[in-house]
Amino acid sequence: MKRKEIILGITVLLLMFFTLLCVACAEPVTLSFDANGATSGTAPKSITGNPGSFAAIPDKGNLEKTGYSFDGWNSESSGNGFDVKPGGLFEMKDNITLYAKWIPSAQ
């Protein structure tokens, strides 16, 4: 092998090592759930993980809101953000709160 190839190989290995080290030392992020006006019950517990990890999205648990049906989770309390359905996987990139999304029940 030529000297340039050896140096290049060592450089690539060092970059890979420090990239992995950086990911392993990343600050954990938290996925929180908000009952968003529920009349009873409590929101699921927060999930903490490393950035880039995936969390299983829980259902509503024992949350209830009189006159409304649960329609998953949303990134905005108004329901105008992005929807996240229970049972799916969510990539944890940053700290975020998902809000219970309520739709009026059929009368």
C-alpha positions in Angstrom: 0.0 0.0 0.0 1.1 3.5 -0.6 1.5 5.9 2.2 -1.4 8.1 0.9 -3.8 5.1 0.9 -2.8 4.3 4.5 -3.3 7.9 5.7 -6.6 8.0 3.9 -7.7 4.7 5.4 -6.8 5.9 8.9 -8.6 9.2 8.4 -11.8 7.5 7.3 -11.6 5.1 10.3 -11.1 8.1 12.7 -14.1 9.9 11.2 -16.3 6.9 11.5 -15.1 6.4 15.2 -15.8 10.0 16.1 -19.2 10.0 14.3 -20.3 6.9 16.3 -18.9 8.4 19.5 -20.9 11.6 18.8 -24.2 9.6 18.4 -23.5 7.6 21.5 -23.0 10.7 23.6 -26.0 12.7 22.3 -28.3 14.1 24.9 -31.5 12.1 25.3 -34.7 13.5 23.9 -38.2 13.2 25.4 -41.5 12.5 23.8 -44.3 13.7 26.0 -48.1 13.3 25.8 -50.7 15.9 26.8 -54.3 15.1 27.6 -55.4 18.3 25.8 -58.6 19.0 27.7 -59.6 15.4 28.6 -62.3 15.3 31.3 -60.9 12.2 32.9 -57.8 9.9 32.9 -54.2 10.7 32.5 -51.9 11.0 29.5 -49.4 8.2 28.8 -46.0 8.5 30.4 -43.2 10.3 28.6 -40.8 8.2 26.5 -37.1 9.1 26.6 -34.5 7.9 24.0 -31.5 8.8 22.0 -32.0 11.1 18.9 -32.7 9.0 15.9 -34.3 6.2 17.9 -38.0 5.2 17.4 -40.8 5.1 20.0 -44.0 3.1 19.8 -46.9 5.5 20.0 -49.4 4.5 22.7 -53.2 4.7 22.5 -55.2 7.0 24.7 -55.1 4.7 27.7 -57.8 5.9 30.1 -58.2 9.4 28.6 -61.8 10.5 28.0 -63.4 13.8 27.0 -67.1 14.1 27.3 -68.8 14.6 23.9 -65.6 13.7 22.0 -63.8 10.8 20.5 -60.1 10.3 20.5 -58.5 10.6 17.1 -54.9 10.0 17.8 -52.1 12.5 18.6 -51.1 15.8 17.1 -48.1 18.0 17.3 -50.2 21.0 18.1 -52.9 21.4 20.8 -55.2 22.9 18.2 -55.0 19.8 16.0 -53.5 21.7 13.1 -50.0 20.2 13.3 -49.0 16.7 12.0 -51.0 13.7 13.1 -49.4 10.7 14.8 -51.5 7.5 15.0 -51.4 5.1 18.0 -49.5 1.9 17.2 -47.1 3.5 14.8 -43.5 4.4 15.3 -42.2 7.9 15.8 -38.6 9.0 15.2 -37.4 10.9 18.2 -35.3 13.8 16.9 -36.0 16.6 19.4 -38.0 17.0 22.6 -41.7 17.2 21.6 -45.1 17.0 23.1 -47.9 15.2 21.3 -51.5 16.4 22.2 -54.6 14.2 22.3 -56.7 15.0 19.3 -60.4 15.1 20.0 -63.2 15.2 17.5 -66.9 15.8 18.3 -68.8 12.5 18.8 -71.6 11.8 16.4 -74.9 12.8 18.1 
